[in-house]
Amino acid sequence: MKDFSNKVAVITGAGSGMGRYLAILLAKAGANIAACEINQSTLAETIAMLANYPVKVSSHILDIADKAAIEALPEQVITEHGCVDLVFNNAGVAVDSSFEDMPEDDWDWVFNINLQAVINSSRAFLPHLKQRPEAALINTSSIFGMIALERQSVYHTAKFAVRGFTESLVKEMKGSSVQIHCVHPGHIGTNIVTNARINKSEESANSMQRLVGKALGLGNSQEELAAFFRNNGMHASRASQIILNGVCKNRSRIMVGTDAKLMDLCQRLTPNHYEMLFPFFTLPLTLLRNKKPIKGLPVEGNVETVKA
């Protein structure tokens, strides 16, 4: 896909983080946007930001865990825009808990959003994408679709499955007009920890605190860890630009961030002990990572554009 001008892009999780900046960058590039999000207030903020660009925008309040709602979405988008060219299955959630102590409802919550919604959306949109002269389906996995930590069993299960599902689609769609992409972000400054469910009945520290919190002197509260995760990751606008560059270059696997690339390398070099290497580069990268938004884009939570 050479460019995004006059394309129609469907984006789930468009109310914040990478979903929001995918929408903004695509609109800046001339694409029309179907923004989907379960949170009405954050979606309204994104829609306000998109008003800066001369493209058609539609707003869809959507629970992607609702299979019937996903199945109805293509016709809703086509009614608004006339076609669909790009689908970004971006929305995701997390639970921090040991498998034994995780409530089944929490397992189902993550699984239905992070995996089943990706499958349902792909099934619903692929027939429409195949009708276009060029199109793309972009599914978000994670670096946690390549490595595993304790207390993230459901997240890993879903993201490893998204990776396998998407890589299979890459082979099935080869030679068609539809590009298939699997995205593996590292540490991106989003609200995923803020919105995560954490099993507070367990005394052990959660995954983020074990990975970086102790070394930085962080506490074990969700609020403190969420602020660290949000403020010290790559800015979502820069992650989104990497994803779009990958789509333009037709890269079936899009690694987002040096940390993602290094973690992937670690698991290739030492498949059984890769987590022992993580502190040696996660902490330095925290200091070096570009945390500022791309100049000229609206700031998250503020419709004014970045001046510097």
N, C-alpha and C positions, 0 to 999 in steps of 0.2 A: 504494500500500500504506500503510494508515493506521498500523499498528503491527506488531510482531513477536511478540506474545504467542501462544504455542501453535503457532507456526510451526516447521517443521523446516528447518534451514539446513546445507548441505554447504559446507565450507570447505577448499580445498587450501592447502598451505603454512601449516598451523595451528600449527606448532611454534615460530614466532617472529614478531616484527615485526607487520605489519598483520594477517596471518592469525590470530595469537594474540589480538590485541585485538578483531578482528571477532568471534571466538568469545566472548570475555568480555563484550563490550558486548551482543551478541545474547542471551547467557544471562541477563544482568542484566535485559534487556527481556522475558524470559519465553520465549525461543525454545529449542527443543531442538536440540542440536548434534551433527553428524557431522563430527568433526575428522579431517582427512586430512594425512599428512605422511610423508616418506620416512625421516626421522631419528627413531628410536624414543625416544631419550632426551629430545629436546626436545618431542616430542609428549606424553610422560609428564608433563613439567612443565606443559604447557598443561592436560592433563586434571586434574592436581592443583589448578590454579587454578580450574577450572570446578566443582570440588566445593563451592565457596562458594555455589553457586546451586542452587535447587530445580528443576532441569530434567533431562531425560534426555540423557545424553551417550554417544555411541559413538565408539570410537577405531579408526582405519583406517590401518594402515601401508601406504603406497601410493607406488609410483613412477609418477608421472603420465605419464612418457614411455612407459609400457607400455600400449599400446592395449587389449589384452585386459583388463588390470586396470581401466582406466577403464570399459570396456563392462560389466564385472561389478559396478561400484560401485552403480548405482542400485538393483538388487535387494537388495544387501547393506544399503543404507540403509533401504529400504522394509521389509525383514525386521525391522530394529531399531526403526524409528520409525513405520511404517505409511504414510508418504507423504513427499514432498519438496516444499517450498515455495520455497526460495531456494538458489541455487547460486552460490558465489563462486569463480571461477577466478582465484585470487590468486597461486599459486606462480610464482616466476620466478628465473632465474639470469642471469649475465653473463660475458662474456669480453672482456678488453681486449687487442686485437691488431690490427695492420693486416690487411686482407683477404688480401693476398698471402702473409703469413707465418702465417696462422691454419691450424692443422691441421684437416683435414676433420672429424675426430672432435669437435673443439670446436664447429665450426659446427653439426653435427648435434645436439650436446648442448643448445645454446641453442634451436635451432629446434624440436626435439621437445618441450621443456618449455614454452617461452614462447608458441609458436603452435599446434603440432599437438595438444598436450594440451588447449588451450582449444577447438579445433574438435571433438576427439573427445568431450570432456566435454559440450559444447553439444549435439552430436548424440545422445549417450546420454541426457541428462536432459530435453531439450525435450518429448518425448512425455509424460513424467510430469508436468512442470510445467504443461502445457496441460490436464491433468485437474483442476487445482486452481482454486477460485473466484478466487484471486488469487495470483500467483507472480512471481518475479523471477530473471533470469539476469544476473549481474554479472561482466564480464570486465575484467581489469586490463591496460590498455595502459601508457602512461607519457607524461610530457612528451616523452620520446624517441620517441614515436609521432607527434610533431608537428614536432620539430626534429632536426637531425642534426649529429653531431660526428665527427671522424676516429677511427679505431680502435674504433668501435662498430658496424661494418657489420651484423653478425649480429643484434645487439640491436635496432637500428633496423629492420631488415628484418622481424623478428618483431613488434615493437610497432606499426609502421605497419600491418602486415597484420591484427593484432588489432583495431586501430581500424577498418579498412575492413570486415572481417568483421562486427564488432559493429554498426557503423552500418547495414550492410545488413540485419542481423537486426531492428534497430529498425523499419525500414520493413516488413519481412515480417510482423512480429508485431503491427503496429498494428491496434487493434481487437480483439485477443485478450485473454485474461486474464493474459498473461505480459508483464511489463515487462522491457525490455532496457536495460542500462546499460554504458557504457564509462568506465572510471576512468583518469584521467591524473594520477598523483602526481608532485610535484616532488621535492625533497630530503627524504626521510623517513628518520629515524634507524633503519635496519635493518642486518642483517648481509650485505646483498647484495655489498658489496665484500669482506668477509671470505671469503665463499664463492665469489667470482669466480675464474675462471682468467685469469691474466695472462701474456702471452707475455714471459718474462724474457730471452729471447735477443735481443730488440730493445733498442737503447740509448736510444731516444727515450722521453720521459716518457709515462706513461699519461694517459688522458683526465681523470681527477679531478685529477691533479697539475697539468695544464695549466690547468684551469678555475679552480681556487682555490688549489692547493698552493703555487705559487711566490709568490703575493701574501702568503700567510700564513707563508712560510718553512718549509713542510713538506718533508720528504724525499720520496724516490720509492719507499720500501719499501711493500709491500702492507699490512703491519701498521699503519704510521703513518697511511696514508691511510684504512684501514678504520676505525680508531679515530676519526679526524676525521669520517668520514661517519656513523658510528653515533652519535656524541656531539653532533653539531651540526645534525642534521636535526630537523624537526618530530617530536615524539614519536609513535610509532606508534598510541597510543591516540587521539590527537587526529585523526590522519589517518583512522583507522577510523570515528570519530564523524562526520566530514565525509561519508564514503562512505555511511553509514547514513542520514544526513539527506537525502542526494541520492536514495537509494532511496525514502524516505518521500515526497519531493516529486516523484518520478517524473521526475527529470532524466536524460535519456538520455546526456548527457556530464557527467561529474563531475570537475571540476578540483580537485586537492588541493594547497593551498598557494598563497601569493601569488607565489612564484617560478614555479610552473607557469603561473599566469595571465599573469605578465609575460613569460615566455619565449614563450608563445603569441602575445601581443600583438606582441612584437619580430619574430617571423617573419611576421606579417601586414603590419607596417609596412615592414620591410626584408628581403624574402625571400632576398636573396643575401648579406647581410652581418650577419645578426642576431647571430651569436656575438660580434661586436665590442662589443655593448651589455651582454652578460651580466655582466662584472666590476663594472659600475656598480651593480647591485642584488643580485648573489649574495653579495658580501661584507657589505654592510650587513644583509641579511636573515639572514646567519649569526649576527649579534649580536642581532637582534630576534626571531628565530623562537622560538616556545614549545616548549622542549625537555623540559618537565616532563610527567609522565603526568597524566591526569585524576584528580582526588582520589577516593579511595574504591575504586580499582581495584587488583588485585594488581600488584605490580611485576614486570617481566620478570626471570625468574631467581630470584624470591622469592615464595612463596605468601602472604606477609603483605600486607595492604592498605596503600595509601599513607595516611599520617597527615596530611601537609601538602603 
